[in-house]
Amino acid sequence: MGEVRTRKMMGDYVLYLDNKCILTLCDNTSYIKKAPPLKDILANCPTGYPYPDAKEYYILDNQPMQLIHDAVSTLWHSLPEPRKK
């Protein structure tokens, strides 16, 4: 799918795909942004908060791999390109 890297943030991890922030990994749970393009794809997924005062995210744990792939791909394509440093 591209270059994957992680970064430790707020005591947990953020996963980047080709320098776009895709997943938040907190307390052994995988969260993905509750972005409008994912509304139909993840309509039946549970939601939760990765840390106090966070926005609500979809939880990807225990979901079929194809659904996770589709969600990550859709989110990646909907995010803007990262700014050059």
Secondary structure, DSSP 4 states (H G I P E B T S, - for coil): ---EEEEEETTEEEEEETTEEEEEEETTEEEEE--GGGTTTTTTS-EE-SSTTPPPEEE-TT--HHHHHHHHHHHHHHSPPPPP-
